[in-house]
Amino acid sequence: MSEVIIRRAVQEDCPSMLDLIRELAEYEKALHEVTVTLDQFIEDGFGAAPVWGAFVAEFENEIVGISLYYDRYSTWKGKRLYLEDLVVTERKRGMQIGKKLFDATLEYGKSNNYSGMVFQVLNWNEPAINFYKKYSPKFDDEWLNVAIEFRD
């Protein structure tokens, strides 16, 4: 049986990563909100000034999961790692791939002197909430999410 390989993402992974991001958006009933182009995604991750990093899960030469993160700064806590997306394709769930990706991301944050990792989870996404509960996180129901869009 093949083994799942967790590794840092490379530029050539971007089309598969974007497919997984779209799969997540479809699950969240928000596919229409994915407006980033492949070229922009590649530039933002591998251009002159990358703003995101990622781990990918590879199984039988296919990207089946991603953990995409970026730097965040808290004036109270210092440097924080922000987990933007943790996605495993639906057909490969139950293989501990999400755990392997999440653990790799946690280890990256710890070994690079981040003060912690923060992320969001939709309040109706019970499978994700239950997954994260295994890590004893602090859920915060006090703050509201706010966004201002600069382009449609």
Secondary structure as UniProt FT lines:
FT   STRAND          5..8
FT   HELIX           11..13
FT   HELIX           14..27
FT   TURN            28..29
FT   HELIX           31..33
FT   HELIX           38..46
FT   STRAND          53..59
FT   TURN            60..61
FT   STRAND          62..74
FT   TURN            75..77
FT   STRAND          78..88
FT   HELIX           90..92
FT   TURN            93..94
FT   HELIX           97..111
FT   TURN            112..113
FT   STRAND          117..119
FT   TURN            123..124
FT   HELIX           126..133
FT   TURN            134..135
//
